[in-house]
Amino acid sequence: MDKPPPPHPLLDATLRAVPRRYRLPELDDASAPPDASPAATLALVIEQARAAQARGETPDAALKDRFTGALARMVREALRADGGDPVFQAMVLRHRAAPVREYASLSARADQDRRAIHAAVNAVAHPGKQQRLGPGPQREALGRLHTYAGAAAWNDLQEAVQRLLEMPLTPASAGDSPTARALAQLLEHPALARLRRLDALASDPLVAEYRALWERYGPRSGSACAVAQGRSSRQRGDAAEALAAQAVEALARRLNAAAGASAPYRVVTSMRVPAAIPAAHKHAKTEWDVVLLRQSAATEDTAGETPAWDVCLLVEVKASVDAATTDFPRLLRGLRLLAHADKDDVYSFATRQGMVPLRGAALRALPSAPPALSRTVLYCCDAPAEPTPRLLSAASRMQLLSATPTLDFAAALTATPPADARELEPVWRTLLEAPGWRAVLDQYATLRQVRELMVHTDDLLAAV
């Protein structure tokens, strides 16, 4: 692999000087005393299990018992009516109640089904098609059909289709077999049957409880409240990115002042990776929020004597530690994508500041192994550091809670006799053995890596 050029001493010193207020310590038994939360205990036990495996040892039975006991406590906490987790409660309800499972399954594809029915209705009853018919019962019926589709009145829509099929043809529509066939197909459309079944299930008491739990978690997708929240979140994100860009621009000015008249440093934002880089872009980060660039001293300038640039620092802006932790695998894949650049090519990257040519050799030299990222990657965050940091990541917690044995245990807690924590042992075995659970086993190590890369935007600006 190409070796990255050494960072400017001032850049290196600045990155080392920025306080890391989100940093986490190594875990030991003092991190999770006997009265610690179940999540903290789980984080400690999982980290001890990971460390044991790294030493070539098998985690012992005592560790397994601590794990199952802590997971059982976390389940009970999440199920509390007061202060519990409505998402987990909804998952348990779906797990144990067939009508809720059916409702959830139908809901997952309801948007697709609605689009299919709207398309089928428009094919026969679009207002433009209605105008081709003279005034009369058939035109009025088609108008009602279109209205029912817009109102998501699926039972009324089915009845309207049935009436249209039974209606005598007008002279204008006589022999219009395509319309009759389209109406017959609409009547038998599986999507219509699913939407009608979804409406019927909505009145089931368990389904109503399930919907209420999700509404406690947040507004329904597509609702006015959800749209407003999304808009507000984007505005906060834009403001946070602007602050991070200001901090990195201040750093660039200091570097340029130290470099003299050549002013080789600049900052770009929203840098998009070109498709020309020969590697899979799927699931990789392909847009970088803020990037510090240095003008290349190499001779392979671009056509027209435009100077090429090298990446010095990649900055991602996140609203929280959880958001950064979730993003981290994409970030690593994004770095591996950049490493596939051809060392002899210069690639044009689109940014808010225009097209910027970057040298492939410098992209290949960017480190992609987590321990080597501290000189080239920062997560910027404007959230305050938590007084008591969460040791179990949100994603790991949810994977533990959504495991089938965990849901079985939760559903059986009200049974007689009540569920025993030993019923959670399959989760322990899966954690230690299943490749799909490696991220949970490594979760604290990953959390530490992410937090080590995180700085508060104010701290970065103050260090410049």
N, C-alpha and C positions, 0 to 999 in steps of 0.2 A: 504493500500500500504506500502511496505517496505520503511523505512526511509533511505535516502542515508547517508553514513558516512560523517562527516564534512570534508571539504577539508583541506589539509595542510595549516597552516597559511601563509606560504610563497607563495603558489599557489594562495590563496585567495587574498593576498595583491597585488600580481603581476597583477592578472586580474583586480583588482580595479584600479590599477595605470596606466594601458594602456590607453593612450588618445583615445577618441572616436570621431575622426575627422568627421565621417559621421553622427553623432547624429542630430536628428531633434527636434525642440522645439514643444510645444503644439501650435495648431493653434488658432488664434483669428483674429478679423477683421483687425488688423494691418498687419497680414501676407498676406492679399490680398487687398491692397488699390484699389480705383476705377480704377486706370490705370494698375492693375495687368493683367497678361496674362489670357486668358480664362481657361487654365488648372489649374492655381493657384486658380482662383475663384471657379472653380468646386470642387477642393480639399477641400477648406474651406466650401463651401455650403454642400457638402456631409458629411463632418465631423460634421457640425452643425446639420444636419438631423439625423445622427447616435446618437449624444448626446441627441437630443430631444427624440428620441424613447427610449433611455436607461432610461430617466427620466419618461417614460410613457406618453409623450406628442406627439401630432401630429404636424409635421413640418408645418409651416404656409404658406399662399399663397405668402407672400413676398419672402420666401426662394425658393419656387417653381419657381417664376418669375426670380429670380437671376440664378437659375439652367438652365432654358430653354434659357435665354439670353446668358449665358456663353457658353452653348453647341452650340447654333447657331453661336456664334463668332468662336468657335473652328472649326466648320465645314467649315466656310468661309475661315479661315486661311489654313486649310488643302487642300482646293480646289484651292488655288492660283496657277496660272501657274508658277510663279517664287517663289521658296522657299516653295511650298506646300508639301503635303505628297503623293508620288506616289502610295503607297499601298492603301490609302483611295480612291484616284482617280480611281484606278483600281477596287476597290470594288463598287464604285458608277456606273462606266461604266458597270460592270457586272450586277448590279441591274436593270439598265434601258434598257439594250440592249439584246434582246433574243439571237442573234448569239453569243454574248460574253458569256452568261450563258451556252449555249450549248457547246461552246469551252472549257470553264473552267471545266464543268462536264466531258467531254470526256478526257481532259488532266489529270484529277485526277486519272483516271484508265488506262492511256495510257501505263505505264510501265508494268502493269499486262497483258494488251492486247498484247503488243509486245512479252512478254515471251510466251504467249499462241500460237501466230502465229509461232514464231521460233520453238517451240516444234513440232507443226503440220508439218512444212516444213521439219524439220530434220527427222521426221518419214518416209518421202517418198523420200527426196532428200539429205540426209546427204552424204557427199563425199564418205564415206565407202559404202553406198548403190549404189551410182552411179558406183563404180568400178565393181559391180557385173554384170552390163550390158555391152554388147559389144559396141564398138564405133558406133555412129550413131545419128540420130536426137533426139531420146528420151533421151539419156544420155546427149546430149548437152542442151536439154530443161530443164532437171532436174538441170543441172549446173547453168543455167540462173535463175531458180526459187530460188535456194539457194543464189545466188548473190543478187537478188532483196530483199530477206528477210534481208540479212546483211546490205543492203543500205537503208532499210526502204522505199523502192519504192513500196508502197502498190498498186497503180494502175497497175504498170507493173507486179507486182506479180499476181494480179488477172487475167490479160490477159495471163500470162504464164500458170497459172493453167488451164484456159479455153482451151488454145491451146493443152496442154497435154491431156486433156480429149477428144479432138477431133482427136488426133493423132492415126493413126493405131497402134495396138500393134505389137511389134517385137516378133519373136519366143521366145526370152528369157523371155518376160514378158507376153506372151499369157496365159490367164487364171489367171492372177494375180489380181483377183478381190479385195483383200484387198487394193492394191495400188489405184485402181480406186475409191474405196469407200472413202479412205482417201483424195484423191484429191477432190472428190465431197464435202466431209465434209468441207475441207479447203475453197473451193469456197463459201460455204454458212455460214462460221463461223461468228458469230456476232462480234467477235473481229476484224476481217478484215474489216467488214462494218464500225465499229466505227473508225478504224484508217484511212480509206479512207475519211470518213466524217471529221475527224480532219484535215487532209491535205487540204481538200476543204475549210474549214472554215478559214484556216490560211491566205487566200488571202483577206478576208473581211476587209475593212478599219477599222472598229471598233475593230476587233480582233487584227489587226496590232497595233492599238493604245494601246490596252490592254497589248499586249506583250511588247511594248516599255516602258510602265509604270513599269512593273515588272522588266525589264532590268535596269531601273534607280535605282531600289531598291537594286539590287545585281545580281551577275551572276546566270545563270540558273542552277538548280540542276543537278549535274552530268557532267557539263561542266569542261573543263580543269582549267578554272579560279576558279570555285567553289571548285574543288579538291585541288588546290594550297592554297586557302584561308583556307580550312579545315585543311590542313596539318600545315599551319602556326599557326592557332589557337590552335591546339593540342600541338605544340611545346611551345607556350607561356604558355599554361595551365600547361604543365609538368614543365616548369621553375618556374612558380609561386608556384606550389605544393612543389617543391624542396626547395624554399626559406622558405615557411611556415614550412616545416619539420625541417629545420635548426634552426628556431626560437624556435620551441617546444623542439627540442633536447637540445638547450642551457638551456631552462627552466628545463628540466629533469636533466641536470648536476648540476644545482644549487640546485634542490631539493635533489638530491643524496648526494651532499656535505653537505647539512644541516642534512641529515638523518644519516650520518656516514658510517660505513663500510658495512651496509646491502645493500646499493644501490638499493632501492626497486622500482625505477621509470625507465621506458623505453618508447620508442616511436616506433610505427609501422605505416606503410602507406598502403593505399589501402586495408583497412580491410573489408572483405566481410562477410556478415551475412549468417550463415549456414541455410540450408533448415530445419534443425532439430527444429528450434524455431517454436512452434505450433501456427502460425497465418498467415493471408494472407500477402504475400510479394508484391502483385501487387500494383503499384503506391506508394510504400514506398521506402525510401532510403535504399538500401541494400549494399552500399559500401561507406565507410567513408574515406576521404582523408588522414587525419593525426590524430592519436589517442595517447594521453598520458595515459599510464597504470601504475598502482601501484601494486606491488606484494601483494597478499592477505595475511592477517594475520590470516585468518580462517583456520580451520584444514582440510577442505575437499579438500585436494590436489588431483591432478589427479593421475591416475595409473602410476606406475613407479616413484613416488615421484617427478614428475614434478610440480613445483609450479603453482598455478592458479593466474590469474590476475584480477584486477578490473579496469573499465574505470574511469578515472579522468576527461578527457577533450576530447571532440570531436571537431575537426576542419575541416571545409569545406572551400575550396579555390574557390573564384569566381572572375570573371574578372570585375564585375560591381555590383552596387547596384541593378539594374534591374534583373541581373542574380540571385542574392541572394533572391530577393523578389519572383521571380518565383519559386525558389527552396524550399522556406520556407514550403509550405504545405507538400512536400515530406519529408522534414526533420522531421516535426512533426509526420507524419505517420511512419517514420523510428524509431523514439523514442518509439512510441506506440508499434511497432513490437518488439523491444527489451524488452519492459515491459512484453511481454507474455512469456518470458523465465521461465522455471520451476526453482523455487528457490533452489531446491535440486540437480540440474544438473550442470555440467560443460560442456560448449560448445566449440568446436574447431573452431576458426575463421582463415580463410586463409588470410595472409598478404604478402607483398613483402619480409618480413623478415622470412617467414615460418609460420607454424601453431602455433597459440597461444590459450591456454585454458583460457576461461573467465568464471567467476562464474555467474550462473543464478541469484542468489540472488542479486548480485550487479547490474546486468542488469535491473532487475525488479525495483530497487530503483532509476534508472535514472529518473529525472523529465521530463514530457512530456507536461506540461502546459506552454504556452508561457511566463508568468511572472516569472517562476522559472528557466529559462534556463541560466541565466547569469553566473552561476558558473560552468556549464558543457559544454556549446556550444559556439564556436566562428566561425564567418565567417571572413576569412582572404582575403584581397583584396589589390592589388598593384596599383589600379587606384587612381589618385589624387581626393581629395574631390572637389566637384563642388563649384564654387563661389556662385552660386544661385541654391540650391538643387531643384530638380524636386519634387513637392508636389503631383502630380497625377502620379501614377505608370503607366508604359507603358501598362501593361495588362488591367488596368481599363480604360485607355484612349481608347484602341482598342475595349473593350467591349461596351463602350458608342458609339463609332463611328460606330460599326458594327450592332447596333440594327436596326431592320427593320424601325421603325419610323424615325431614324436618316438618313438612306439611302433614304427613301422617301423624307424627307425634302431636302437633298442634291440634289437629282435628280430634285426637283421642283424649285430650286433656280433660274433657268433661265426662268421659266415660267412667264406668265403674267396673273394675278398679281403674284409677287414673293411670295415664301413661307413665312409664318409667324412663329415666334419662338414658338407660342402656339401649333403648330403642334407637338412639341417635348414633350408635357405634358405626353403622354403615357410612355415615357422613365422614367420620374420622378416617375410615379405610380409604374412601374415595379421595379425600384430601391428600393422603400420603401417596396414592398410587396413580390416580387418573391424570393424564396429560392436560386435560381441560381444566384442572384445578391448580395447575402450577402457579398461575397468577395469584391465587389466594395464598398458597404456601409461601410465595415470595412477597406477600403484600407489604410487610413492614419494611423490608429492605428497599422495595420500590418506593414506598412512601418517604423513607429517609432520603433517597436519591432525589426525588422530586422536590422535597422541601429544601434540600441543599442547593438546588438551582433557583429557588424562589427568593425574590427580593421585593420589598415594598417600593413602589414607585418613588415615594418621598425619600426613602433611604438612598436610592440610586442617584437621585438628583442632588441630594446633600453631599454625596461622596465625590461628585464630579468637581 
